[in-house]
Amino acid sequence: MSRLRGLVAAELSQTTPEPIRAFAAHLATLFPGARAVLFYGSILRTGDMSGVLDYYVLTERVPAGWRGVFTRLLWPDVSYHEFEHGGTTLRAKVASMTLAQFQRATSGAGVDTTIWARFVQPCALIWADEAARETVIDSVTAACRTAAGFAQAIGPADAAPLTLWAALFQETYKAELRVEKAGREVSILTYDPERYERVMEAVWADEGRELSHEARTGLLKAWRVRRALGKPLNVARLVKAAFTFQGAARYAAWKIQRHTGVTVEVTPWRERHPILAAPGVLLKVWRERRQAA
């Protein structure tokens, strides 16, 4: 086993709170052909389950019907789910894609940056069938290698690991359609800088520290393509999500209540037509907030 794969395998097997595991097991029953469920995001380190949990569900195949057509072209699918556990309602935003799509995305073979940039960050493998577990470990290891390669090409020559990671995350945020404030890349690294140092050092131990001139040139050329296509790809995904985000009405209602205190009833019509319902919902929120002022 390579040093990097051993590090990734240990991190993926970290213990998570029982409610997170129970929710993952529940999600595995909701997605046909589920192979693995990954958990990631800030709650992985804070344990605060009052917000929205973040999961990735990897499946054997794309969904049936017209939704599967879109999923083949623009993954992942996004959905919102609620789960009662121990008298508490847990909420999760779930991204899903096939295991094969995940493998390709983490390898860096396509122009997408979002998957390998996401999974070079800490995550936990909560549930998986036996065969998928090894594939997921290999894939997350590949994500770390892909990210480390671009970090070394983009960052200053012979720089320390944290400098390279900061350069990479700064560039990936620029390439994607993000709402995070400037300096987000610093906050990612600040929580556990030693962990990112270990990842880069494991890559160096496996593959050597120096990039050849040809390798650096090739990676920079590849990065220019990804930077040019990043925002258009994100826009396309947002358009797709506007029509395929399952549970969008419930998610929006919860967000509105949490941030404004206004309760929005999720009627069957609003559940089926969240975009058409949006103007009426916004008008209701405006009126109630105005009355309360």
N, C-alpha and C positions, 0 to 999 in steps of 0.2 A: 504494500500500500504506500502511495506517495505521502509525503508529509502533509501536503495540502488536503488531500482526501481524508486523511485521518483527522485533521482539524475540523473539516466540514462535517464529517460523520458524528463527531462528538458534539458539535454545536447543534446539529439537527435533532439529536436525541435528548436535548436538555428537558428537564422536567418543567411542565407548565401547570397552572392551577386546574383543579378538576373541572370547574365550569367551562373552561376553554376546551378541554378534552371532550366533554360531553357535547358541546355545541358542534365540534368537529365530527364526532360520530353521527350526530343528527344530520349534518350536511351530507355525509357520505351516503345516507339513505335517500336523499332528495335528488341527487344527480345520477341519472342512469349511467352505468358503467364507470362509476367513480373508482379511481385507482389510488389516489393519495390526496391528503389535505394538509396544506402548509399554513402556518400562522406567522404573521409578521406585524410590524408597526410598533408604535410607541408603547402600546399596552403590554407588549412582550417584556419590556423592561420595567414599566411602572406598576403593572398589575391592577390598574384602575379600570374596572369593567363598567363604569357608568357611561362611557362613551360608546363609539362604534368599533367593534372588533374587525380586524382585517384578516381574511382568509383567501387562499388560492385553492381551488379544487381542480385537480387534474383528472381527466376522464379518458376512457378508451377511445371514444369517437365523438364527433361533433353532434349537437342536438339534431333531432329529426326535423324535417320540414324546411320552411323558408328561413327559419332562424339559423339552421346549420349552414345554409348558403353564405350568409353574412359572416358566420364564424370562421369559415374556411379562409375568407379574405381578410377579415379584420378581427383578430382576437385581442384580448379576451372578451368574453361576455361578462356583464356586470349585473348583479342582482342584490336585493336587500332582503334580509331574513330576520325574524324574531324567534326567540326560543325561551320558554319558561324553564327555569332551573332553580330549585330550592326557594320558590316563592318570588323570584326575581326575574324580570324580563330582560334578557340579554339581546343585544342588537348587533348585527354584523353586515358589513358590505363584503360581498363575495365576488371575486373574479374567477372565471373558469376558462379552461382551454384544455386541449388534449395533451396527453403526456408526450406525444411525438412533437407537437408544436412547441412545448416547453423545452424539449431537448434541443431543437433547432435554434430557438431563441436564445437560450443560454450559451450556445456555442459561438454566438456572434456571426453566424452564417448569413443572416438576413440584415436588412438595414435598420431594424428596430433596435433601440437602445434601452427601452424601459425595463425589459425583463432582467437582463444581466446586471443592469445598474441597480435594480431593486434587490436582487438575490445575492449580490456581493455584501449586502447589509445583513444583519442578524435575522434569522428566521428559525422556526422549529417545525419539524415534521411530526405532526400530531397523530396522523392515521395513514396507513398505507397497506396494501397487500404485499406479500413477501417479495414478489418479483419487482414490483414498482419501487419498493424502498431502495434497492440498490441503484436503480435507474435515476431516482431523484437525487441520491447522494452524488452520483456521477455528474448529473446536470448542474447541481449547485456548485460543485467543484469547477465545472467548465465555466460557469458564470464568473467565478472568482478569477480564473485564468484570463478570461476575455477582458474583464474590467482591469486587471493588473496590466495586461499588455497595452491597452489604450492609455492607462495612467502613465506608464513609462514613456510612451511616445509623445503624449501631450505635455507632460510635466517637464521641468528642467532636468537636464542630463545629470546623472549621479546625485539626484536629490534624495532626501530622507523619505521613508514611506509616507508619513503624514502629509508632506508637501505634495507628493505625487497624487495621493487620494484627494486632497483638497482641489488640485488642478482638475482632476477627472470630474468630480461632482459639480464643480462650477461650470464646466463645459456641458455636462449632460443636462443640467437645469436650463442652460441657455438653448440647448437644442430641442427641448421639449416645451410644450405649452403649459407652463406652471404658474401658480399664483403665489408661491412662497416668496418671502422677502429675500432680498440680497443677503448673502451670508449664511444661507441655509446649509451649505456644504460644511461650514464650520461646526454648526450645531450637531450635525450627524456624527462628526468625528469626536466631538468633545465628550460625549457620554462615555465612550470606552476606547480611547486612542490606542491602548495597548493591543486591543483585539485587532485593529486594522494593521498595526505593525506586524503582528503575528501572521496575518494573512499574506502580506507582501513578502515577509521573510520566508514563509513556506513556499511561495511561488519561486522565489530566488533559489531556495534549496533544491527544488525539483528541476528547475529549468536554467539556472544561471542568472546572474544579475545583469549582465550586459546585453543590450539589444544591438544587433548588427545594424549597420547603416541601411541595408536593404530592408530589414524588418521594420525599422523605424519609419522609413519612407513609405512602405506599403501600408502601415497602420495609419499614418497621417492622411494618406490618400483615401483610405477607407473611412476615416473619421469625417473628412470633408463631405463625403456623400451622405453620411448619416446626419450630419449637422444640417445640410441643405434640405433633407427630406423629413426631419424630425417633427417640425411644427405642422406641415401639411398632413402627416400621418396622424398626429394627435387630433387635428380638426376632424378628419374623417372618422376617427373613433368616437368623438363627441357626437357627431351627427348620427352615427349608428346607435349610440347609447340612448339618444333622445327617443328612439323608436323601439328599442329592445330592452331597456333597463327594467327588469322585472322587480316589482315592489317599489317603483319610483314614488308613487303617491304616498305610501306609508312612510317611506324614508323622508320625503319632503315634509309631511305632517309632523313627524317627530322633531325634525330640525327646526321647524317654525315654532312649535310649542316650547322647545328647549331654549331658543334664542329670543323669542318675543313674548312668551306666555300665552299666546293665542292658540286655542284648541281648534283644530281643523278636523271635521268629520271625514273619514275616508269612506265615501259611498262606493257602491259597485261601479257606478259610471266614472267616478274619479279614478278608481283603480284601473279601469280599462283604458281611459283616455286622459292620462296625466297632463299632456301638453295642452289639450283643449280646455282642461279644467283650470289650468294655471292662472289665467286672467281673473276668473271669479274668486279664486283663493287669495290672490294678491289683494284684490279689492276688499275682501272680508278682513284681511289682516290690517290693511290701511285704516278701515273704518273703526275697528275695535281699538286700535292703538290711538287713533285720534280721540275717541270717546274717553279713553282712559287717561289722556294727557291733561 
